[in-house]
Amino acid sequence: MRVAIVSPVWFPVPPTGYGGIEWVVSLLADGLVDAGHDVALFASGDSRTTADLRAIYERAPSEWIGNTFWELRHFMYALDSADEFDILHDHTGLLGLTLTGLSRTPAVHTVHGPMNGEPGELYATICRLNPAAKLISLSLNQRKPRPELPWLANCPNALDFSLYPGTAHRGDYLCFLGRMSVEKGCHRAIAVARAAGLPLKIAGKNREPLERQYFDEFVAPHLDDQIEYLGEVNHGEKVELLGNARATLFPIQWEEPFGLVMIESMACGTPVIATRWGAVEEVIEDGVNGAIVDHYREMPAALEQTDALEPAAIRASVEEQFAPERMVRDYLAAYEAALSVAESV
């Protein structure tokens, strides 16, 4: 099968730091090549892939993130050669989904964001105006605000477990990994660490104005010998941070579409304590590789439960379910379904 994958252009594939979507795109593109398919990856020129890399920008224009011109130019470059492929697979977002309506090539769009509120309204409008739209979810929970949209398949994210060596020991600090935002809840992780009397190591993206505003107001005033902010870590630093933690805190308070950090932590053998929001119950097995609580204030008490979990068993619980090979099979089935629909029209 000839597949064109369009990645967001803001960060290279795979990313050097922040970039959950880019990690998934990297695994998918290379996995499809390994499975014998002809794949072109439209991404920034500083990306690394075994697919045919096609780039209109030599390096990722991260400093222009959110600027429509840069994103539009990137997507139109991909769209201009869509006739070369059997299927066009978009990961870029609402703009990309809108523009796939211009293509004669059957297209699928993976939804990486939430579907409630204004994003859900925009998706509904675009799908009405683009009757050929075909959506792929990351979790079944992601669909709940908009079950009437043209969902084609559910393809959970995956992880290259070879890049996450598990550890056989348990650390003495708590960990929070995520961008600086109210929804992700770093301030709640700080409250948990204070209540538990444990050190907290924080790492995450803090670049954009709203992120910096949140950090300055809710995180920075609490930094001291107990609460430490490490900045935006690279992959090696992230693995070390997760692998040496006693537990990873995931105190979200929004409809998280997936939550790759949870798998990353469990791949390192570290349990996750999460609040019951978004896709958490589709990722964590309560009492097997972590603990799910109804409110973040219950997290300190959950440490007794997660302390009893063995690191090797935590890793083993996620290796098959979130393997790249499973994700590739899921997406291939989605491509076949999209082609079947296109042929019947």
Rosetta blueprint (number, residue, H / E / L):
1 M L
2 R E
3 V E
4 A E
5 I E
6 V E
7 S L
8 P L
9 V L
10 W L
11 F L
12 P L
13 V L
14 P L
15 P L
16 T L
17 G L
18 Y L
19 G L
20 G H
21 I H
22 E H
23 W H
24 V H
25 V H
26 S H
27 L H
28 L H
29 A H
30 D H
31 G H
32 L H
33 V H
34 D H
35 A L
36 G L
37 H L
38 D E
39 V E
40 A E
41 L E
42 F E
43 A L
44 S L
45 G L
46 D L
47 S L
48 R L
49 T L
50 T L
51 A L
52 D E
53 L E
54 R E
55 A L
56 I L
57 Y L
58 E L
59 R L
60 A L
61 P L
62 S H
63 E H
64 W H
65 I L
66 G L
67 N L
68 T H
69 F H
70 W H
71 E H
72 L H
73 R H
74 H H
75 F H
76 M H
77 Y H
78 A H
79 L H
80 D L
81 S L
82 A H
83 D H
84 E H
85 F L
86 D L
87 I E
88 L E
89 H E
90 D E
91 H L
92 T L
93 G L
94 L H
95 L H
96 G H
97 L H
98 T H
99 L H
100 T H
101 G H
102 L H
103 S L
104 R L
105 T L
106 P L
107 A E
108 V E
109 H E
110 T E
111 V L
112 H L
113 G L
114 P L
115 M L
116 N L
117 G H
118 E H
119 P H
120 G H
121 E H
122 L H
123 Y H
124 A H
125 T H
126 I H
127 C H
128 R H
129 L H
130 N L
131 P L
132 A L
133 A L
134 K L
135 L E
136 I E
137 S E
138 L L
139 S L
140 L H
141 N H
142 Q H
143 R H
144 K L
145 P L
146 R L
147 P L
148 E L
149 L L
150 P L
151 W E
152 L E
153 A E
154 N E
155 C L
156 P L
157 N L
158 A L
159 L L
160 D L
161 F H
162 S H
163 L H
164 Y L
165 P L
166 G L
167 T L
168 A L
169 H L
170 R L
171 G L
172 D L
173 Y L
174 L E
175 C E
176 F E
177 L E
178 G L
179 R L
180 M L
181 S L
182 V L
183 E L
184 K L
185 G L
186 C H
187 H H
188 R H
189 A H
190 I H
191 A H
192 V H
193 A H
194 R H
195 A H
196 A H
197 G L
198 L L
199 P L
200 L E
201 K E
202 I E
203 A E
204 G L
205 K L
206 N L
207 R L
208 E L
209 P H
210 L H
211 E H
212 R H
213 Q H
214 Y H
215 F H
216 D H
217 E H
218 F H
219 V H
220 A H
221 P H
222 H H
223 L L
224 D L
225 D L
226 Q L
227 I E
228 E E
229 Y E
230 L L
231 G L
232 E L
233 V L
234 N L
235 H H
236 G H
237 E H
238 K H
239 V H
240 E H
241 L H
242 L H
243 G H
244 N L
245 A L
246 R L
247 A E
248 T E
249 L E
250 F E
251 P L
252 I L
253 Q L
254 W L
255 E L
256 E L
257 P L
258 F L
259 G L
260 L H
261 V H
262 M H
263 I H
264 E H
265 S H
266 M H
267 A H
268 C L
269 G L
270 T L
271 P L
272 V E
273 I E
274 A E
275 T E
276 R L
277 W L
278 G L
279 A L
280 V H
281 E H
282 E H
283 V H
284 I L
285 E L
286 D E
287 G L
288 V L
289 N L
290 G E
291 A E
292 I E
293 V E
294 D L
295 H L
296 Y H
297 R H
298 E H
299 M H
300 P H
301 A H
302 A H
303 L H
304 E H
305 Q H
306 T H
307 D H
308 A L
309 L L
310 E L
311 P H
312 A H
313 A H
314 I H
315 R H
316 A H
317 S H
318 V H
319 E H
320 E L
321 Q L
322 F L
323 A L
324 P H
325 E H
326 R H
327 M H
328 V H
329 R H
330 D H
331 Y H
332 L H
333 A H
334 A H
335 Y H
336 E H
337 A H
338 A H
339 L H
340 S H
341 V H
342 A H
343 E H
344 S H
345 V L
